[in-house]
């Protein structure tokens, strides 16, 4: 039994040696509950600001003000073998656009959370 | 002593493999999910709205204004880098760490742009630079 455990530990140590995992993020997490609290034709510009803070970007689109919030998440995995190294860095973003009409009331909310499916990968081939 | 041919083959093969892969680095960087023509085939100019596109592809990376409407842009990148350091071959016999490196980087940078009218209906759609996907190839010449 002890021999098997030792063997398993040794195998794990061999497999995990030379592995590296890194992560980087840019911007604050866009809270889902804050996004859900924004109601079309009801929520005001001031309420959006109190829920989400100042936008990362303020745009003028189609005669409307658009608040853009974003967050980037990067995950890198490396398999550092002695003669060959494999690395893969995947970057995805979460974006939120709040479209306000001329009266400062929310007209539309567009959001997507791409970072939910982001995984650590080290195999660079394939998709 | 003479090695039999059956014993020589695996030795030769492993030597060739080691020489080929010695000091190799294979790196890939992806930004967002690369879009293809098939992914955007559902967009019919004059019919599809930006909301329909967002339902299928998610939020664009940027929305900008133009004289004729709104431009929504989806950006993505698929970068492949490979590198071989032949200097590794000499490391066991050299007092210094010699480097003889060849490497190549391929950027498959692209963006997909949509032009929408004032009612958010897509009027035009196009890839910014539809480059073919890069390959892992360290040979730079």
Interface residues (C-beta under 8 A of the other chain):
Chain A: X59 X60 X61 X62 X66 X68 X83 X84 X85 X86 X87 X88 X89 X90 X91 X92 X93 X95 X96 X97 X110 X111 X112 X114 X124 X125
Chain B: X18 X21 X22 X23 X24 X25 X26 X27 X28 X29 X30 X31 X32 X33 X54 X58 X59 X60 X61 X62 X63 X64 X65 X69 X70 X80 X88 X118 X120 X136
